[in-house]
Amino acid sequence: MQDSGTRKVDGGYLAFGVGPRHPVLLAARTYDELPKAPASAPTFLKQDMNPGFLLLPDSSLLLVLSVSSLDPSTATTLVSRVDATPRQLWSVDVGGTCQHAEVLAGSLLVATSDPSRHATAVDVETGKVLWQFAF
């Protein structure tokens, strides 16, 4: 479901730089030294490891799984879409730990461990939350 590695895009590979704020950077080849992060690079937080790309059948859809805070008592899970430049297009707070993610008919469906937001549907183009399901 989550891949902490790189993602192939036109013009190279997207990879996460070092953090605590991990910028998404574009490298020409897989094992090239990552360039210095420009001020415009989108950055993501993760408490226990680097942020990661969600593994989905459509590898052109670049979705990042990260957290909202480095404080475990307040952190929630974020899903963000980036493009190949890299630039952040949108970000959605989906609640607890991501247990499953799937794209169906242009919607990203995310199931989490949070009973107040057990499932969330997000429009992959706009990042708009379409619906949420709770217990």
C-alpha positions as CSV (number, residue, x, y, z in Angstrom):
1,M,0.0,0.0,0.0
2,Q,2.8,2.5,0.8
3,D,6.1,2.7,-0.9
4,S,8.7,5.0,0.7
5,G,10.9,4.9,-2.4
6,T,10.9,6.8,-5.6
7,R,8.3,7.2,-8.3
8,K,9.1,7.3,-12.0
9,V,7.8,10.4,-13.9
10,D,8.5,12.0,-17.2
11,G,11.9,13.7,-16.9
12,G,13.2,11.5,-14.0
13,Y,12.2,10.3,-10.6
14,L,10.4,11.8,-7.6
15,A,12.0,11.1,-4.3
16,F,11.7,12.3,-0.7
17,G,14.6,14.4,0.7
18,V,15.7,14.3,4.3
19,G,13.6,15.9,7.0
20,P,11.9,16.3,9.6
21,R,10.1,18.0,6.8
22,H,10.7,15.8,3.8
23,P,10.6,17.7,0.5
24,V,9.6,16.0,-2.7
25,L,12.4,16.4,-5.2
26,L,13.0,15.5,-8.9
27,A,16.2,13.6,-9.8
28,A,17.3,12.7,-13.3
29,R,18.1,9.1,-12.4
30,T,17.1,6.7,-9.6
31,Y,20.4,6.9,-7.6
32,D,21.4,10.4,-8.4
33,E,22.2,12.6,-5.5
34,L,19.0,14.6,-4.8
35,P,19.2,18.3,-5.6
36,K,18.9,20.9,-2.9
37,A,15.2,21.5,-2.2
38,P,13.9,24.7,-3.7
39,A,11.7,26.9,-1.5
40,S,8.7,25.8,-3.7
41,A,9.2,22.1,-3.1
42,P,6.2,20.5,-1.3
43,T,7.1,19.1,2.1
44,F,5.6,16.3,4.1
45,L,5.9,15.1,7.7
46,K,6.2,11.5,9.0
47,Q,6.8,10.4,12.6
48,D,8.3,6.9,12.2
49,M,9.8,7.0,8.7
50,N,9.8,9.0,5.5
51,P,6.5,9.9,3.9
52,G,5.5,7.5,1.2
53,F,3.7,7.2,-2.1
54,L,0.5,5.2,-2.1
55,L,0.9,2.1,-4.3
56,L,-2.0,2.1,-6.7
57,P,-2.6,0.4,-10.0
58,D,-2.5,3.8,-11.8
59,S,1.2,4.7,-11.2
60,S,0.7,8.1,-12.9
61,L,-1.5,9.2,-9.9
62,L,1.0,10.5,-7.4
63,L,-0.5,10.4,-4.0
64,V,1.6,10.9,-0.8
65,L,0.7,9.5,2.6
66,S,2.0,11.7,5.5
67,V,1.0,13.1,8.9
68,S,-0.3,16.5,9.9
69,S,2.1,16.9,12.9
70,L,5.2,15.3,14.5
71,D,3.3,15.2,17.8
72,P,1.7,11.8,18.0
73,S,-1.0,13.0,20.3
74,T,-2.4,15.4,17.7
75,A,-1.2,13.9,14.4
76,T,-3.7,12.8,11.8
77,T,-3.2,11.1,8.4
78,L,-3.0,13.2,5.3
79,V,-3.3,12.1,1.7
80,S,-1.9,14.6,-0.8
81,R,-1.7,14.7,-4.6
82,V,1.5,16.0,-6.2
83,D,2.4,16.3,-9.9
84,A,5.6,15.5,-11.7
85,T,7.1,19.0,-11.5
86,P,6.8,18.4,-8.3
87,R,4.0,20.6,-7.0
88,Q,1.3,19.8,-4.4
89,L,-2.1,19.9,-5.9
90,W,-4.3,19.2,-2.8
91,S,-4.2,17.6,0.6
92,V,-7.0,16.0,2.6
93,D,-7.0,15.0,6.3
94,V,-8.5,11.4,6.4
95,G,-8.1,10.8,10.1
96,G,-6.4,7.7,11.5
97,T,-3.9,5.3,10.1
98,C,-4.5,4.4,6.5
99,Q,-5.6,0.8,6.2
100,H,-6.6,0.6,2.5
101,A,-6.7,3.0,-0.4
102,E,-8.3,2.4,-3.8
103,V,-9.2,4.6,-6.8
104,L,-12.7,3.9,-8.4
105,A,-14.4,6.0,-11.0
106,G,-12.2,9.1,-10.3
107,S,-12.6,8.9,-6.6
108,L,-10.0,7.9,-4.0
109,L,-11.5,5.7,-1.3
110,V,-9.5,5.6,1.9
111,A,-10.3,3.3,4.9
112,T,-8.7,4.3,8.2
113,S,-8.5,3.2,11.8
114,D,-10.5,6.3,12.9
115,P,-14.1,5.3,13.7
116,S,-15.2,8.9,13.3
117,R,-13.9,8.9,9.7
118,H,-13.6,5.2,8.9
119,A,-14.0,5.8,5.2
120,T,-13.5,8.9,3.1
121,A,-14.1,9.4,-0.7
122,V,-12.1,12.2,-2.4
123,D,-12.3,13.5,-5.9
124,V,-8.8,12.7,-7.3
125,E,-8.8,15.8,-9.6
126,T,-9.9,18.5,-7.1
127,G,-9.2,17.0,-3.7
128,K,-12.8,17.7,-2.6
129,V,-14.1,15.3,0.0
130,L,-17.2,13.7,-1.5
131,W,-18.4,11.7,1.5
132,Q,-17.2,10.2,4.8
133,F,-18.5,7.2,6.7
134,A,-18.3,6.8,10.5
135,F,-19.4,4.1,13.0
